[in-house]
Amino acid sequence: MTNLKDNIDYFPLTLEYFSQVITLANLVHGEGYLDIDKLVKWTDKGTINNINCSFVAVLDNKVIGFRSTYSANTWQIDQWCSPDLWQVDSKKCCYFKCNTVDEKHRGLGIGKQLLKLAIEAAKKQGAQAGISHLWKQSPNNSAVSYFTKCGGKLITSHPDKWNEESKQGYNCILCGHDCHCEAAEMIIYFDS
């Protein structure tokens, strides 16, 4: 009998997967989280010199997970970022925008493999570290736990990180259109 993990394939996130990625993102994170315009921007920010930092996990022609990653120096450092605490040049930091795995397929190492692929691609582009904001209200704080197990270090926490997005159409699965979820700003330093 074959192991289910052996049947999962990983590919760069391209247009052919967009529809499935949007459906999965809105199912997991809440309606209005992702649309075609956002996904095009996300994917463009993750591709430099034909190296794509975003990936999908596919099982039986169905997307069961994805990771969207922005290349270093393509994303906006905003009030939710603490570059003075990163200990690496902010222009050398990619941004791990979103990691999503279908609930039925969690625990198979999909998130870890998607992150590994994103890191490998970001390093080829010249990144030395990756920043992310992890959803602290994920079940059992699993997002922060997973990222920590993958080498992530906590920088600081940001209450109400997604509040403005929730007022502009994002319907948080916990808070609705007035999201008060907290984000853990974390960093992973890449080995040379």
C-alpha positions as CSV (number, residue, x, y, z in Angstrom):
1,M,0.0,0.0,0.0
2,T,1.4,3.4,-1.0
3,N,1.8,6.2,1.5
4,L,-0.5,9.1,0.8
5,K,2.5,11.5,1.2
6,D,4.2,9.7,-1.7
7,N,1.3,10.7,-4.0
8,I,1.5,14.5,-3.3
9,D,3.2,16.5,-6.0
10,Y,4.6,20.0,-5.6
11,F,4.7,22.6,-8.3
12,P,5.3,26.3,-8.7
13,L,2.1,28.3,-8.2
14,T,1.0,29.3,-11.7
15,L,-2.2,30.4,-13.5
16,E,-3.5,26.9,-14.0
17,Y,-3.9,26.5,-10.2
18,F,-5.4,29.9,-9.4
19,S,-9.0,28.9,-9.3
20,Q,-8.4,26.0,-6.9
21,V,-6.1,28.2,-4.7
22,I,-8.7,30.9,-4.4
23,T,-11.4,28.4,-3.4
24,L,-9.1,26.7,-0.8
25,A,-8.0,30.0,0.7
26,N,-11.5,31.3,1.1
27,L,-12.7,28.0,2.6
28,V,-9.9,27.9,5.2
29,H,-9.4,31.7,5.9
30,G,-12.9,33.1,5.3
31,E,-14.8,34.4,2.4
32,G,-13.2,37.4,0.7
33,Y,-9.7,36.5,1.8
34,L,-8.4,35.9,-1.7
35,D,-9.6,36.8,-5.2
36,I,-8.0,36.7,-8.7
37,D,-6.6,40.2,-8.5
38,K,-4.9,39.6,-5.2
39,L,-3.5,36.2,-6.3
40,V,-2.0,37.7,-9.5
41,K,-0.3,40.4,-7.4
42,W,0.9,37.9,-4.8
43,T,2.4,35.6,-7.5
44,D,4.0,38.5,-9.4
45,K,5.7,39.7,-6.2
46,G,7.2,36.2,-5.7
47,T,8.7,35.8,-9.2
48,I,12.1,37.2,-10.1
49,N,14.4,36.0,-13.0
50,N,11.9,33.2,-13.7
51,I,12.3,31.9,-10.1
52,N,8.9,31.5,-8.5
53,C,8.8,31.4,-4.6
54,S,5.2,30.3,-4.4
55,F,4.1,26.7,-4.6
56,V,1.1,24.3,-4.6
57,A,0.7,20.8,-3.3
58,V,-1.4,18.6,-5.6
59,L,-3.1,15.3,-4.9
60,D,-5.1,13.6,-7.7
61,N,-5.1,16.8,-9.7
62,K,-6.6,18.8,-6.8
63,V,-4.8,21.6,-4.9
64,I,-4.7,20.6,-1.3
65,G,-2.2,23.2,-0.1
66,F,-0.3,26.3,-1.2
67,R,2.3,28.8,-0.1
68,S,2.4,32.3,-1.4
69,T,5.8,34.0,-0.9
70,Y,7.0,37.5,-1.9
71,S,10.5,37.9,-3.1
72,A,12.9,40.1,-1.1
73,N,12.6,43.8,-1.9
74,T,9.2,43.4,-3.6
75,W,6.9,43.9,-0.6
76,Q,5.9,46.9,1.6
77,I,7.4,47.1,5.1
78,D,4.5,48.6,7.1
79,Q,3.4,49.3,10.6
80,W,3.1,45.6,11.3
81,C,6.8,45.0,10.6
82,S,9.8,45.5,13.0
83,P,12.8,45.6,10.7
84,D,15.1,47.0,13.5
85,L,14.7,43.7,15.3
86,W,15.3,41.4,12.3
87,Q,19.2,41.4,12.5
88,V,19.4,41.2,8.7
89,D,19.0,43.8,5.9
90,S,15.3,44.2,5.2
91,K,16.1,44.2,1.5
92,K,17.3,40.7,1.8
93,C,14.1,39.4,3.5
94,C,11.4,37.6,1.5
95,Y,7.9,37.6,3.0
96,F,5.9,34.4,3.6
97,K,2.5,35.8,2.7
98,C,0.2,32.8,3.1
99,N,0.4,29.1,3.9
100,T,-2.8,27.1,3.5
101,V,-3.4,23.3,3.7
102,D,-6.8,21.6,3.3
103,E,-8.0,20.5,6.7
104,K,-8.4,16.9,5.5
105,H,-4.7,16.7,4.6
106,R,-3.0,18.4,7.6
107,G,-0.4,16.5,9.5
108,L,1.3,15.1,6.4
109,G,4.1,17.6,6.3
110,I,2.6,19.6,3.4
111,G,3.1,23.0,5.0
112,K,6.7,22.1,5.9
113,Q,7.5,21.0,2.4
114,L,5.9,24.1,0.8
115,L,8.0,26.3,3.2
116,K,11.2,24.4,2.3
117,L,10.5,24.9,-1.4
118,A,9.8,28.6,-0.9
119,I,13.0,29.0,1.1
120,E,15.1,27.3,-1.6
121,A,13.6,29.5,-4.3
122,A,14.0,32.7,-2.2
123,K,17.7,31.8,-1.5
124,K,18.3,31.5,-5.3
125,Q,16.9,35.0,-5.6
126,G,19.4,36.2,-3.0
127,A,17.2,36.3,0.2
128,Q,18.9,35.7,3.5
129,A,15.8,35.4,5.7
130,G,12.0,35.3,5.5
131,I,9.4,37.3,7.5
132,S,5.9,36.2,8.2
133,H,2.8,37.1,10.3
134,L,1.3,34.0,11.8
135,W,-2.3,33.7,12.9
136,K,-2.2,33.2,16.7
137,Q,-5.9,32.2,16.8
138,S,-5.3,29.2,14.5
139,P,-6.6,26.0,16.2
140,N,-4.2,25.3,19.2
141,N,-2.0,28.1,17.8
142,S,-0.8,25.6,15.2
143,A,0.4,28.2,12.7
144,V,3.0,29.6,15.2
145,S,3.9,26.1,16.4
146,Y,4.5,24.8,12.8
147,F,6.6,27.9,11.9
148,T,8.6,27.6,15.1
149,K,9.3,23.9,14.3
150,C,10.6,25.0,10.9
151,G,13.1,27.4,12.5
152,G,11.0,30.5,13.0
153,K,11.9,32.9,15.7
154,L,9.3,35.2,17.3
155,I,10.0,38.9,16.8
156,T,6.8,40.5,18.4
157,S,3.0,40.2,18.3
158,H,0.5,42.6,16.6
159,P,-3.1,42.7,17.8
160,D,-5.7,43.6,15.2
161,K,-3.4,42.9,12.3
162,W,-6.2,42.0,9.9
163,N,-8.8,44.4,11.2
164,E,-8.6,46.9,8.2
165,E,-8.9,44.0,5.7
166,S,-12.0,42.7,7.5
167,K,-13.6,46.1,7.2
168,Q,-12.9,46.0,3.4
169,G,-14.7,42.6,2.7
170,Y,-12.6,39.9,4.4
171,N,-14.9,37.8,6.6
172,C,-12.6,36.3,9.3
173,I,-13.8,32.8,10.2
174,L,-13.6,33.8,13.9
175,C,-14.5,37.5,14.1
176,G,-16.5,38.2,10.9
177,H,-16.1,41.7,9.4
178,D,-14.4,43.1,12.6
179,C,-11.3,41.0,13.0
180,H,-9.3,41.3,16.1
181,C,-7.0,38.3,15.6
182,E,-3.4,38.7,16.6
183,A,-0.4,38.2,14.4
184,A,3.0,36.8,15.6
185,E,5.7,38.5,13.5
186,M,8.3,35.8,13.0
187,I,11.5,35.4,11.0
188,I,13.5,32.4,9.6
189,Y,17.2,32.9,8.9
190,F,18.4,31.0,5.9
191,D,21.6,29.0,5.9
192,S,24.1,30.0,3.2
